[in-house]
Amino acid sequence: MREGRAALILLAFMAQSEAAVPLRIVSLAPNLTEIAFAAGAGQAIVGTVEYSDYPAAARSLPRVGDAWRVDMERVLALHPDLVLVWPSGTPDAVIEQLRRLGLKVESVPTYRLSDVPVALRRIGALAGSAAMAEQAAREFERDVAAQRETHAASKPLSVFIEIDDDPVYTVNGEHVISEVVQLCGGRNVFAKLPQIAPPITLEAVLELDPQVIVSTDDTIADPMAQWAKWPRLKAVRAKTIYSLPSDLVARATPRLAEGVHATCAALDDARRRFGQ
């Protein structure tokens, strides 16, 4: 009896000791770094890539490369237990090389709004911070659901989404920015294009004549001045041209909830200007 009890105590002690060993994570995408922090796993991140700038603590983490190239020697020197990769951003060759080196690789897709809470819960479970991850996931879902309900009956507006101006680039309906615009009652005029982020001609924008233009603030300094050259555009006449924070609308992280609020506020202002 005593031997059995002693064995149980020893097993419990071993499990506790094993759980107490800090997990070491290398994140190979800025959005996954941000999600890891939001999921309560920030202290486990020992390395990341360029442009991992949120939260502030992420800026001081060692860099092992960028979205296209990864220094494998630096990765190995950090002795990670887990490497987080983004399937649409981390090159397949990099992922395969990491696996050949014997590293545990976790691929975390984040393409749509619904992927964010899934990623939070997944990373939280891996890092042992499931409770904090669940809280963050539920808060995100609640915020997005509230905006979706508020704008479910909003009168639709035709929207041109501009992510670069030289040359002009947009996104199709598969991009998360387009999903955010749609949630807010907007209709992406280039939603049916086959490429997710294609270049387009100025003539194509003029022909479709969108009611609203939304642009990302990291690539286009003054979208109103850019499009003022074409005063016949509905968006120019109504002054419904808006600059949105890139990190809030283009980076698939919990801050997308803030991006939804900012986008919906812009489209609500546009409706007022059009008398809708």
Order of alpha helices (4+ residues) and beta strands (2+ residues): alpha-beta-alpha-beta-alpha-beta-alpha-beta-alpha-alpha-beta-beta-beta-alpha-beta-alpha-beta-alpha-alpha-beta-alpha-alpha
